[in-house]
Amino acid sequence: MRHGPAVPAFPVVIAVPHAGRHYSSSLIADLALPLSRVQQLEDRHADLLASPAVAQGATAFIAGHARAWIDLNRDPREIDPGMIEGVPPVGLIHSSRARNGLGLVPRNIGGGPSLWRRKFLSDELKRRIAEFHEPYHSAIAEALAAARAHFGIAILLDCHSMPPIRQSNRDILPPAIVIGDRFGRSADGVFGDMVENIARNAGFPYARNTPYAGGYGLDRHGNPRRGIHALQIEIDRSRYLDPRLDGVGSGLPEAQALFAQIFRALCEDAQAISRPIAAE
């Protein structure tokens, strides 16, 4: 679902690809596990993190369909061939994520039993890509291009949530936010540095690119040389959900404030950087 004006009012465009909570009747019929297990794939209520920025007029793309239906942060070729009925299509990407069950259509959760009662036809997955995956990313690309044309620069802020990270060393605080920029390939380092400073000042322990450096969204849309940058942020779910990591918790306002501050600062920095470019 798209929110905000057709021409972005800010140089930062928001995406939330894993917050979808729509489970179609056909998906439910194919499940081999209880729906409650499959819902663990969601970035539960991550859309609420961005809601204050959306309320202020930010352009945002928030997934409606569940990640179990199709993962919008995977390459459309990132499919486990073992999930295909018959001969798999040519050109699949045999990534570690697909092999571990978290490809374009997830196969399992954490190496557990299969989510599905059956294998899928190639044509089924092609339809999902054509109807959901490609329109989502095409719309993001168009919004970023419009922001770049208007402001001289554009930034994709890809919003995710993560399970709490456990550290083997108890003297080290686990990160509550992870900033990903594909190790500098998808965005100028100044933007990641700025997010680190905000997290530090807000009392959120942070990490950069480990264990999450970003996925397909950053690879597809980040192109710093063309003035389009892409950052991923992962926020610890325990910071804004209840103890069961299911419903909204008391920490939501603080997490929303952090996200809103990141959004505003990226907008301000982007415009400050773009002014000398526009003057040349």
C-alpha positions as CSV (number, residue, x, y, z in Angstrom):
1,M,0.0,0.0,0.0
2,R,1.3,3.5,-0.9
3,H,1.0,6.4,1.4
4,G,1.8,10.0,0.7
5,P,1.8,12.2,-2.4
6,A,2.7,11.0,-5.9
7,V,5.6,13.4,-5.9
8,P,7.4,12.9,-2.6
9,A,7.3,15.9,-0.3
10,F,10.6,14.8,1.2
11,P,13.8,13.4,-0.2
12,V,13.4,10.3,1.9
13,V,11.1,7.5,0.8
14,I,10.1,4.9,3.3
15,A,9.5,1.1,2.7
16,V,8.3,-1.5,5.1
17,P,8.4,-4.8,3.2
18,H,7.8,-7.4,5.9
19,A,4.9,-5.9,7.9
20,G,2.1,-7.4,5.8
21,R,-0.6,-9.1,7.8
22,H,-3.0,-10.3,5.1
23,Y,-3.2,-14.1,4.8
24,S,-5.4,-15.1,1.9
25,S,-7.7,-18.2,2.1
26,S,-5.5,-20.0,-0.5
27,L,-2.4,-19.4,1.5
28,I,-4.0,-20.7,4.7
29,A,-5.2,-23.8,2.8
30,D,-1.6,-24.6,1.8
31,L,-0.2,-24.3,5.3
32,A,1.2,-27.3,7.0
33,L,1.7,-25.4,10.3
34,P,-0.6,-23.3,12.4
35,L,-1.0,-19.7,11.3
36,S,0.5,-18.5,14.5
37,R,3.8,-20.1,13.6
38,V,3.8,-18.6,10.2
39,Q,3.2,-15.2,11.6
40,Q,6.6,-15.3,13.2
41,L,8.0,-14.4,9.7
42,E,6.4,-10.9,10.1
43,D,8.2,-7.8,11.1
44,R,5.4,-7.6,13.6
45,H,3.8,-4.1,13.6
46,A,6.9,-2.5,12.0
47,D,4.6,-0.3,10.0
48,L,3.7,1.5,13.3
49,L,7.3,2.6,13.6
50,A,6.9,4.7,10.4
51,S,3.4,5.9,11.1
52,P,4.3,9.4,12.6
53,A,6.4,10.1,9.5
54,V,3.6,9.0,7.2
55,A,1.2,11.2,9.2
56,Q,3.5,14.1,8.4
57,G,3.2,13.4,4.6
58,A,6.1,11.1,3.9
59,T,5.8,8.8,0.9
60,A,5.8,5.2,2.1
61,F,5.3,1.8,0.7
62,I,4.0,-0.7,3.3
63,A,3.4,-4.3,2.4
64,G,-0.1,-5.6,2.7
65,H,0.3,-9.3,2.0
66,A,2.2,-11.4,4.5
67,R,5.9,-12.3,3.9
68,A,4.9,-16.0,3.7
69,W,3.1,-15.2,0.5
70,I,6.1,-13.4,-1.1
71,D,9.2,-11.8,0.4
72,L,9.6,-8.3,-1.1
73,N,13.1,-8.1,0.1
74,R,14.4,-11.0,-2.0
75,D,15.5,-11.2,-5.5
76,P,12.7,-12.7,-7.6
77,R,15.1,-15.4,-8.7
78,E,16.0,-16.3,-5.1
79,I,13.8,-19.4,-5.1
80,D,14.6,-22.8,-3.5
81,P,14.3,-25.2,-6.4
82,G,13.1,-27.9,-4.1
83,M,9.9,-26.0,-3.6
84,I,9.1,-26.1,-7.3
85,E,6.8,-28.8,-8.8
86,G,8.5,-30.2,-11.9
87,V,11.5,-28.7,-13.6
88,P,12.7,-25.4,-11.9
89,P,12.9,-22.3,-14.1
90,V,16.3,-21.4,-15.5
91,G,18.3,-18.7,-13.8
92,L,17.5,-19.2,-10.2
93,I,19.9,-17.7,-7.6
94,H,21.0,-20.4,-5.2
95,S,21.7,-18.1,-2.3
96,S,22.4,-19.1,1.3
97,R,19.1,-17.5,2.3
98,A,17.1,-19.7,-0.2
99,R,19.0,-22.8,0.9
100,N,18.2,-22.0,4.5
101,G,14.5,-21.7,3.8
102,L,14.1,-17.9,3.5
103,G,13.9,-17.3,-0.2
104,L,11.3,-15.5,-2.2
105,V,8.7,-17.8,-0.8
106,P,9.9,-18.9,2.7
107,R,10.1,-22.7,3.1
108,N,10.6,-22.9,6.9
109,I,11.4,-20.8,10.0
110,G,14.7,-21.3,11.6
111,G,15.3,-24.7,9.9
112,G,12.1,-26.2,11.2
113,P,9.5,-28.2,9.4
114,S,8.1,-27.1,6.0
115,L,5.5,-24.4,6.1
116,W,3.6,-25.9,3.1
117,R,1.6,-29.0,2.3
118,R,2.7,-29.0,-1.3
119,K,5.2,-27.7,-3.9
120,F,4.4,-24.8,-6.1
121,L,4.1,-24.5,-9.9
122,S,6.5,-22.1,-11.5
123,D,3.6,-20.2,-13.0
124,E,2.1,-19.6,-9.6
125,L,5.3,-17.9,-8.4
126,K,5.6,-15.9,-11.7
127,R,2.1,-14.5,-11.0
128,R,3.0,-13.5,-7.5
129,I,6.1,-11.7,-8.8
130,A,4.1,-10.0,-11.5
131,E,1.2,-9.0,-9.3
132,F,3.0,-8.1,-6.1
133,H,6.8,-8.0,-6.2
134,E,7.5,-6.1,-9.4
135,P,4.8,-3.4,-8.9
136,Y,6.1,-2.8,-5.3
137,H,9.6,-2.2,-6.5
138,S,8.7,-0.3,-9.6
139,A,6.6,2.1,-7.5
140,I,9.5,2.6,-5.1
141,A,11.9,3.3,-8.1
142,E,9.5,5.8,-9.5
143,A,9.1,7.6,-6.2
144,L,12.9,7.7,-5.7
145,A,13.4,9.1,-9.2
146,A,10.8,11.8,-8.6
147,A,12.4,12.7,-5.3
148,R,15.8,12.8,-7.0
149,A,14.5,15.1,-9.7
150,H,12.9,17.4,-7.2
151,F,15.5,17.5,-4.5
152,G,18.7,16.6,-6.3
153,I,19.0,13.5,-4.1
154,A,16.9,10.7,-2.8
155,I,17.1,8.2,0.1
156,L,15.3,4.9,0.6
157,L,14.8,4.2,4.3
158,D,14.0,0.5,4.4
159,C,12.4,-0.3,7.8
160,H,12.5,-3.7,9.5
161,S,12.3,-5.2,12.9
162,M,14.5,-8.0,14.3
163,P,14.4,-10.6,17.1
164,P,16.4,-9.6,20.2
165,I,20.1,-10.4,19.6
166,R,21.9,-12.4,22.2
167,Q,25.5,-11.7,22.9
168,S,27.9,-14.4,24.1
169,N,29.8,-11.7,26.0
170,R,27.4,-10.4,28.7
171,D,29.6,-7.3,29.2
172,I,28.6,-6.1,25.7
173,L,25.1,-4.7,25.2
174,P,23.4,-6.3,22.2
175,P,22.4,-3.9,19.4
176,A,18.9,-2.5,19.6
177,I,19.2,-1.1,16.1
178,V,21.3,-2.4,13.1
179,I,22.1,0.0,10.3
180,G,22.7,-1.6,6.9
181,D,24.1,0.0,3.8
182,R,25.6,-3.1,2.1
183,F,29.0,-2.2,3.5
184,G,28.9,1.2,1.9
185,R,27.7,0.1,-1.5
186,S,24.1,1.3,-1.2
187,A,24.6,4.7,0.5
188,D,27.2,7.3,1.3
189,G,28.7,6.5,4.6
190,V,27.7,9.9,6.0
191,F,24.1,8.8,6.3
192,G,24.9,5.7,8.3
193,D,27.2,7.7,10.5
194,M,24.4,10.1,11.2
195,V,22.0,7.3,12.2
196,E,24.6,5.9,14.5
197,N,24.9,9.2,16.3
198,I,21.1,9.4,16.7
199,A,20.9,5.9,18.1
200,R,23.8,6.6,20.5
201,N,22.2,9.8,21.8
202,A,18.9,8.1,22.2
203,G,20.4,5.3,24.2
204,F,19.9,2.6,21.6
205,P,23.0,0.3,21.3
206,Y,23.7,-0.1,17.6
207,A,25.7,-2.1,15.0
208,R,26.6,-1.5,11.4
209,N,26.0,-4.1,8.7
210,T,26.3,-7.0,11.2
211,P,24.3,-9.2,11.4
212,Y,22.0,-7.4,8.8
213,A,23.6,-5.5,5.9
214,G,20.4,-5.1,3.9
215,G,18.9,-7.2,1.1
216,Y,17.4,-6.9,-2.3
217,G,15.7,-3.6,-1.7
218,L,19.1,-1.9,-1.1
219,D,20.7,-3.8,-4.0
220,R,18.0,-2.8,-6.4
221,H,17.5,0.8,-5.4
222,G,20.7,2.1,-3.9
223,N,22.9,3.9,-6.4
224,P,24.9,6.6,-4.7
225,R,26.7,7.7,-7.9
226,R,23.3,8.7,-9.3
227,G,22.3,10.4,-6.1
228,I,20.0,7.7,-4.8
229,H,21.0,6.1,-1.5
230,A,19.4,3.2,0.4
231,L,19.6,2.4,4.1
232,Q,18.1,-0.4,6.0
233,I,17.3,-0.2,9.7
234,E,16.4,-3.1,11.9
235,I,14.9,-2.3,15.3
236,D,14.7,-4.8,18.1
237,R,11.1,-5.9,18.5
238,S,11.3,-6.1,22.2
239,R,11.8,-2.3,22.1
240,Y,8.3,-1.7,20.9
241,L,6.3,-4.9,21.3
242,D,4.9,-6.6,24.4
243,P,6.9,-9.4,26.2
244,R,5.4,-12.0,23.9
245,L,6.6,-10.0,20.8
246,D,3.1,-10.1,19.5
247,G,1.1,-7.0,20.4
248,V,2.1,-3.3,20.8
249,G,4.2,-2.6,24.0
250,S,4.8,0.4,26.1
251,G,8.1,1.2,24.2
252,L,6.4,2.0,21.0
253,P,6.4,5.8,21.4
254,E,10.1,5.8,22.1
255,A,10.8,3.6,19.0
256,Q,8.5,5.8,16.9
257,A,10.4,8.9,18.1
258,L,13.7,7.3,17.2
259,F,12.5,6.5,13.7
260,A,11.0,10.0,13.3
261,Q,14.2,11.5,14.3
262,I,16.1,9.4,11.8
263,F,13.7,10.3,9.1
264,R,14.0,14.1,9.8
265,A,17.7,14.0,10.0
266,L,18.1,12.2,6.8
267,C,15.8,14.7,5.1
268,E,17.8,17.6,6.5
269,D,21.2,16.1,5.6
270,A,20.1,15.0,2.1
271,Q,19.0,18.6,1.3
272,A,22.1,20.1,2.7
273,I,24.2,17.7,0.6
274,S,22.2,18.3,-2.5
275,R,22.4,22.2,-2.4
276,P,26.0,22.3,-3.6
277,I,25.2,19.8,-6.3
278,A,22.3,21.9,-7.5
279,A,24.5,25.0,-7.6
280,E,27.1,23.5,-9.8
